[in-house]
Amino acid sequence: MKEGEFPVHFTKIGALLLSLGLGIIVISGLEKVILFSAVFSKTHAMSMESIRINIPNYIWNITEYTYISGLVLLILGVIGLLAGIYLRIKK
């Protein structure tokens, strides 16, 4: 390793964080579909308000936190990829 080089490849970490973020966002969507199907089988209601009424806030917040954490990882992955590409071009 030369002087001033980074020991870690930003592109690999960026791709890992990007794919992890996308996976977590997909899991968040799957959680919402499962919650919707559970409520729909009991009430047969299609409005979002009736779904939110039948699902407690602490359960619904889990899907929101999952989505937000996936979005943060996705953004960090894009930043890592762009940093890796920038450092590779700069060399």
Summary of the structure (lengths in Angstrom):
residues: 91
radius of gyration: 19.6
end to end distance: 13.8
largest distance: 65.2
contacts: 246
relative contact order: 0.22
helix: 82%
strand: 0%
